[in-house]
Amino acid sequence: MAGQSKWRKMKLALGLNTCLYVPESSDDGESVKSSSRSCSDARRRLPITPTPSSSGLRVSKYSDKSTSEPVCAICLMPMKATGTDAIFKAECTHSFHYHCIASNVKYGNRACPVCRAKWKEIPLTTSGSCVKSNTNTDDYTMVMSPQQLHAYRNIPFLFQAFEPPVFDDDERVNQKAEDIDSGDSDFNEGIDIKAYPEVSTVARSTCFDNFSILINIKAPVAKSNLNARASIDLVTMLDISGSMTGTKIALLKQAMGFVVQNLGPWDRLSVIAFSSTACRLFPFRRMTETGKRESLQMINSLVANGGTNIAEALRKGAKVMTDRKFKNPVSSMILLSDGQDSDANFSPRKLNLNYQSLSSSIQVKSDENRIPIHTFGFGTDHDACALHAISEHSGGMFSFIEAENVIQDAFAQCIGGLLSVVVQELRVEVECVHPVLRLGSIKAGSYKVGMDENARSGFIEVGDLYAEEERDFLVTMDIPVEKSSNIMSLVKFRAIHKDPIKKTVVTVGGNEDLIILRPETSLKKQTVSIEVDRQRNRLMAADAISEARTMAERGNLTAAVSVLEECRKKLADSVSGRGGDRLCVGLMAELREMKERMVSHRVYESSGRAYVLSGLSSHSWQRATARGDSTETTSIIQSYQTQTMVNMVNLSQTTSFIRSPSTSMVSPNSPKTEPLKTKKSLRSTHSFT
C-alpha cells in the first residue's frame, strides 16, 4: 500500500492519471486479481474524466464534480444508457458512449483514450457483430471478425474517414442579414488617425532633408457583446507526426480544447490533422454546444504517428477555405508543427517558393483580400524558416513556442486577436499639399506600399486590425527653403476601411492638413518628436535584426552579435532611449536576448533562429507573437499586445487544470540552458503605448 501511495503521489505531481496494462502470467494470477480489486476500488473513488496529460481536453463546462455519476471520457457527459444511447465497455473496463467511441475509432484510434491499452475488440458502425453484455442489458460490445480486424489495421490510421472531392459540405452561416444591419457594432465607429512631424518648426532659410512624418492609426475599442463581433471561419492545421507522441499531443489537444470552448455559436471551425499525409477531421462546423462537443470528440481521437508533411496540410487547408459554400466575415488559418517537412518534392532551395505558391493559392481562388496563416513552431526541431515564410507571405504571424506548457497560452493570444477584428481592408492614403513637395519614402514594414509616378501621393495596404491595435508608418520628404510664408502645409491623409459587421465602407480623415511653422529666423535647436523617434528606433532595430540574421545564417555569429550591439548602443543614446521610453527599453532587452541566443552555432540552431524570425515577424507586421517570455508579466519584451489578447491569455491561465513549472526546450547541454531555465509560461498583462 505504501508503494501504491507513493506511486499515486508521483502521478499526481507529474499530472498523470495513467493505467498500465501488464499481461497476466500463470505465476501471478492471485496478485493480479488482488491488484485488480485494488484498482477497481481506486477507480470508483477517482473520476474517469481524463486529465490534461491523457486527453488534453479542457471542458470543465460539461463536467459536474458534485455528482458521482460516471461520465464519458470523450465527451465528458454523464453516461446514462437509453434506447438510443448505448454504452460501450472496453476490455480494459473503461466505458464510453457508444457513438463517442465509434467516432474515436473511425478516425484511427484503436487504443483506450484513458489508459492507452490496445484493444482487440473495437466498435464498428457499419459492419461486424453486436454482442450484448451479460452484466448490463444496455451495454454493448461491437466485435470485429479477425478478417475485418486485419483489413482495418492495414489502413493508415486517422485517414480512414471519407473525404468528398469538393469541400462544400460546410455548415451554413446561420446569421440573418437584418440582424447584422439593425444591430449596433461592438465598437465605436471608424478609427483614430494622428500625425506627428519630426519637428514643428523649420526656418525659412533652412532646408530639411529626409524630414519624417509619423502616421498613427488606432483601431476602436471592442466591447463584450459576443453577438455583435465579427464571426470567424478558422482552419487549424495540426502536426500529429511521431515526434508529437506523449506530452506534446496531450498539450496540443488541451490547447485546442481551449480554442473550441472560446469560439462562439456563430464561429465556424475546421481541423486538419497531418503527419505523412493530411486529413480533414471535419468540415466547417458552427461552434454551438453540439458542435463543440462533437469537435472535441474528434480532436481527442488524434494519435501521433508518421512523418511531417506541411505542404499537404497547406493544400488541404487551402481546399477547405476555397471550396466552402458560405463565409463568415473573418477568415484565418493556424498551422502548428514541431518538425521538418518530410515531403520529398520540397528541396531546401525551392522551399520558400513552394510554400509561397501554396499560400498564394488560397488568395488566388478566394475572393478574400487575404487569408492569413498564423504559424507556430513547437520545440527546437521545427523548420523555423519554412514556417516564417508561410506566415510572412500570407500576412500571418510566426510564433516560437519554446516550452511545451505554454502552447495553450500562445494559442490564446492568437485567438484573442482573431476574435476581435474591428477593421477590415484598411487602406491609408497620403497626399502632398504644398506644390513643391514630393514623397521620399513610405516605411511600413511588410505592408504593401506604393506611390504615383510623380511621388505626390502614396498608399499603404494594411488589411485587418484587431480592437485597440495600432499601426505606425513613417513618411519622409525633403523640406525646401521657403521665401515668404510663415506656415507650410505638408500632407493630408485619410483611411478607408470596411466595417466587418455592417459591411459598409468607412472613410476617416482627408480634410485636415499637417502643417509646420516657417519663421524667418531659426529658433533654438528643435527637440525631435518622441513619437517619431520611437518609431525610427523600432525600424532601426528591425533592420539590425534582419541584418544580423543574414550574417548568422552565413555562419558569422561574431558579426551578427556586433550588429545587434551597435544598434543597442544607438537606441540607448536616442531621445526616447535617454527618456526611458518603454518601447525603446523593450527593444534593447530584445537585442540583448538575441545576442545571447547567438553565443554559439548550437544555440542559434536550437532556439536563436526561431526567436529572431518571430521577432522579425512581430516588428514587420506590428502585431504580437509568442517567443520566449515575450508575453510574461515580468517581461519588458511585450510588443503590440492588445487588451483582448491579454484577457484571453489570462483566461487560459485561470482555466488551466494543471500549470506545471515551465521547462526550457533548449538542450540541457546547451550553453544557453542556465539563463533560459528560469523562463516562465506565457503571461500577458501589459502592452506598449
Disulfide bonds with the S-S distance in Angstrom:
none
